Amino acid sequence: MDSLDKKVMAKLRELKSGTWKALADSLGHNQGLLWNVVNGKKSAPASLIVTLGLTPRMAPAPVCRKCGAVHVRVTCPNTRNMRPRYRRLSDMPPEVLAWKIQNREMV
C-alpha cells in the first residue's frame, strides 16, 4: 500500500458521515469498492482518486537501454545511426558496393 492509498483512505473516512451507500451515491462509485479501499483490501482506482480531488499516481516511464535516460519518444535521440548514407552509386566506395552486391543488399 502506497502513500496515495493512505491519502484516499483518510479522505474517505473524513467524508463518511452516514452510511457507505450514501457516500457511494454522492461520489458515484460502488459502496463495496469504497469499503474495500478504506479497509486496505483493494488499491484505489484512478477514477476514485480523481473524484476525491487527489493527484493520480503516475506510471513509471521505461528507461532507455542505450543511454539510461527517460525519453518521450521511442527512439533514443542521443545515439544516431552513424553509417554513411550514399545518395548515388557513384558516391559509394567500391568496397562497400562490392559488399552490397555479394550480400544481396539493396543498393
C-alpha positions, 0 to 999 in steps of 0.5 A, a space after each residue: 500500500 502506497 502513500 496515495 492509498 493512505 491519502 484516499 483512505 483518510 479522505 474517505 473516512 473524513 467524508 463518511 458521515 452516514 452510511 457507505 451507500 450514501 457516500 457511494 451515491 454522492 461520489 458515484 462509485 460502488 459502496 463495496 469498492 469504497 469499503 474495500 479501499 478504506 479497509 486496505 483490501 483493494 488499491 484505489 482506482 484512478 477514477 476514485 482518486 480523481 473524484 476525491 480531488 487527489 493527484 493520480 499516481 503516475 506510471 513509471 516511464 521505461 528507461 532507455 537501454 542505450 543511454 539510461 535516460 527517460 525519453 518521450 519518444 521511442 527512439 533514443 535521440 542521443 545515439 544516431 545511426 552513424 553509417 554513411 548514407 550514399 545518395 548515388 552509386 557513384 558516391 559509394 566506395 567500391 568496397 562497400 558496393 562490392 559488399 552490397 552486391 555479394 550480400 544481396 543488399 539493396 543498393 
